[in-house]
Each structure stands twice: as C-alpha cells, then as structure tokens.
Amino acid sequence: MAKGRRRSKYRTMAASLSALGAGALIGAGTAEAGVVYSGPVNLTVGFGPDTIPFYSSGPFGPSSTHFSFAALSFQTQGYHFRGVGGFACGCLGFLTSSSFLKLVDKGAVWPVGGTYSSFSTAGVGVRRWVSTMISGNPYTVHTSHGGPSRDGYALFAFDSGPDTLYGWIHLSLSINNQFGSDPALGPNVTIFDWAFDDSGQTLAAGDAPEPATAIPTGLAALALGAVGLRNWRKARKAA
C-alpha cells in the first residue's frame, strides 16, 4: 500500500477513535450538522430510591465548559433543608427565574435579549421543614420551592470564541410539599438528555439529531468530548 494511502487510513481511524471517546463521555450520542447530543442519560439526582447524589455533563466546550446537578442536605436553626441545584462552569449560564432554573416547554428557544451569568448556580427544587413549639404547643412548618413537580426543559448558553452557543436539558422535577424526612418526598430531579448547537444557531428545546446518525460508544479517549464529535464529522465528509 502506498505511504500516502496508509497515512490517510490512519487519520480516518484516529478520527473514528476520537468519536468513540466522545460517545463514551456523553453516552450513546448522536451528531448532525451543528448539533451535539448527549444521547439518553436517564439518571435521577436526589434523595429517593435509585437516585444518585451528583451528575456532571463532562466538558464539552472552551474553558472546560460543563454543567452539573447535585443533591444538598443540611440543617440550620432547627430547619431541615433538602435541595437539588444546578451548577454551571466555564462561561456557561442557565436561563433562570429568580434563583431557580426556568423550566420551559418543548420547542421553546432562548428569549431575544435573554441574559445569563457565567459560573451561575440555580436551584431546581428545595424542601424545608421544622418541628417547633408555639405557645407551648407542638407545631410543624414545611415549604417547598421550585415546584410543583413537572417535566420541562432548562435552557443554557455559553461563549465559544466570538459565538454564543445555545442548548437545552430535559428534566423532570419530583417534589412534595409535606413535612418529614421521607426520601420519596424529594426533591428528585431526573436528567433525560441534553443537546447544544455548536454552529451558533438557536436550538429549540427538545430538538435532537435523528437516531440514524448514532455514534457507537467506547472506552477510549474519554476526555475528547465535542472535539471528538467534530473530528468524526470531518472524517465522514472526507470519506
């Protein structure tokens, strides 16, 4: 085989391995022009059965851009707190309503003139309860924030060079405004999947590539992320 052909073949193989690493990082991901898609995540962060305490998207942009969700629990002045929060890192910010994620319906887009803060944090759901005495009588107080329980999409944006890139995260919040420490009361937040458009186009919530463009998963090059996806696209175009 000619030396030039061997080098071309090895470059194509390397690009394919990069894609495997990207698929392993973000799940059974798919790719089409402009869109980077996580594939099914289907993990629940929270306090109920079959939940995990922390989820991270892994880096997918400049400055280690990523987001994560964490379950937090603490007690102060007799009050018990349980919450799930979203954390944005590396120039990424969430669309928020007050200090909580703004969950929108499928098909919604980042609003014209909408702003976000880098390294932002936002609550998803919080429960608070206390048992106390008032005038010598036992008394209980309980509140919840971020609810009611619902399924929706959180929107995010981040800077990449001169462009602002837009994406979405499909979430489901389960929270029950009752007194007590029963883990089933939540909050519990399920992350179904997420995507962003690396071309700078606004991406409607829920828009994702077709399954026909699926990338196989693998264990190699786990940290390549979106770079691996771009290399895979280039290799397909050159084929």
N, C-alpha and C positions, 0 to 999 in steps of 0.2 A: 504494500500500500504506500502511496506517495506520502512524504513527510507532511505536506500541507494538508492533505485529507485527514491524516491522523490527528493533527492539531485541532482541526475543525471538529472532528468527532469528539475529542476530549473536552473541548469547550462546551459542546452541547451536553455531554454527560455531566460536567460540572454544574451547568445551569439547572439540569434536572435534579441533581442532588440538593442544590440550593432550594428548589421548590419543595423537596421532601422535608427539609428542615423547617421551612415556613409552615407547611401543613401540620407538622408535629407541634409547632409552637401554638397555633391558633385553632387546632382541631382539624377536622376533615374539611378544610377550607376550599373555597372556590374563587375563581378570578375571571373577570371580564374587563374590557377596556375601562379603566378608571376606577373600578370598584374593588376594594379589598374586603373580604368577607370572612368572618370567624368560623363559619360552619356552626353546627349545633353545639351549644355549651351545656345547657340544661343542668346547672348547678344552683343550689339554694344556699344562701348565706343567712345565718340567723341562729335561732335557738330551738326550733322544733326538731322532731325526729328527722334523720337523714339530711341534716344540714352541715355546712362547713363554716368555720369562723372567718375565712378570708378567701377572696378571689382576685386575681390580677390578670389583666388582658395580656401582659407581656409587652415589651417595647415594640412600637410599630411606626415610629417617626423620629424626627430630629430631637436631640437632647433627651433621649430615652423616653419619648412621649408614651404615656400609658395611663390607664385608669384602673382603679381597684375598688372593691367593696369590702367592708369589714364590719363584724358584729362587735359591739361595745357594750359593756355592762359595768355599772358602778353604783355606789351608794353614798349619799351625802345628806346631812341634816335629817336623817331618818327616811329620806326618799330613796326609792329604788328606781334605777333607770336602766332600760334596755333599748338599744337602738342599732340600726344598720345605716352606715354612712357611705357616701361615695367620695373618692379622693382622686383628684386629677393632678398629674405631674408632667413636667416637660412641655410647658406652653399650651397645655390642653385645659379647656374650661367647659363647664356644663351650663346649659340653659336652666336657670333657676327661677323659682317663685319664692320670694323671701329667702330663707336659708335652706329651703328644701328643693330637691330636684323637681322640675316641672315635667310631669308626665303628659305626653300628647298622644293623640290618636294616630293610627296608621295613616300614612300619606301626608302628614304634616311636615313642614320644612322649617329650617331656621328662619325666624322672622326678619324682615328687612329692617336693618338698623339694630338688630339684636346684639347685645354685648355679652362678654364673658370675662372672667378674671383668670389669669394664669395661676397655676398651682391652687385652684379653688377646691373647696370642700363643700359638700351639701348633704343634708340629711335625706334619707329615704323614708324611714319610719321610726318613731320613738314612742315608747310607753313609759309612763311614770306612775308610781303608786306609793302610798304611805298609810300606815295604821297609826293613829294617834288618839289622844284624849281631848275632848272639848267639854268644858264644864263638868268634868268628872265622868263623862260618858265616852265609851269607845267609838271611834269614828274612822271611816276609811275614805280615802280620796284616790281617784285614778283618772288619768287623762291619756290621750294618745294624739300624736301629731304626724302629719304626712299622709294620713289615710283619708277616706276609708280605703279598705282593701280594693285593689283594682289592678288591671292589666294595662300597660301602656308603653310608651317609648320615651326614653331620655335622649335629648339631643346634645351633641358635643361639637366643639370646633377647636382647631389648633393651627398654629402657624407653621408653614413649611417653606422656607425661603421667602419669596415675595407673595406667596399664595396663602390663603386661609382655606383649610380643608374641613369638610363637614361630615358628620356621621351620626349614627343612632345606636342605641342599646335597647333591646326588647326586654322589659322587666315585668315581673308580677309581684305586687306587694300584698302580703297577708298580715293583717294586724287587727287585734281585737281589743277594744277599749273596755277591759274588765280588770278588776283587782286581782293581784296574785302573781305567783312566780311560775305558773304552768307554762312550760316552753311552747306549747301549742298556741298560746295567745300571741306569740311573735314579739317583735316584728320578724318576719321571714321574707327574704327577697330572692326570687328566682331569676337568674340571668339566662335567657333563652339563646340569644345570639346577638351579634353586633356587626356593623359594617361602616366603612367610610369611603369617600370618593377621592382618590389621590390625584385627580385632574383639576381640582378646584371647583368643580360643579356642585351646586347644592343638591344634596341627596335626600329624597323623601323618606320618611320613617317607614321601615319595613321593606324598602327596595333592596334586592339582593340578586346576585348572579343566578343563572339557571344551573341546575344540577349537572347538566351535560358538560360543564367546564370544570368539573371537580378535579382537585389536585389530590393525589394519594398522600396519606400520612407516612411519616418516617421518624427515625430517632436521630438522624444526623443533622448537624448544623442548626441546633435549636434556636440560637440567638439571631438568625438571619432575618426573620420576620418579613416585613414588607419588601425588603431588598431582595430576598429570595423570590418573592412573587414577581417582581419586576424582571429579574433575570430569566425566570421561566417564560414570561411573556415574550421577551426578546428572542429566546431560543425557538419558541413556536413560530414567530414571524419569520425567522431565518430558515426554518426547515423547508 
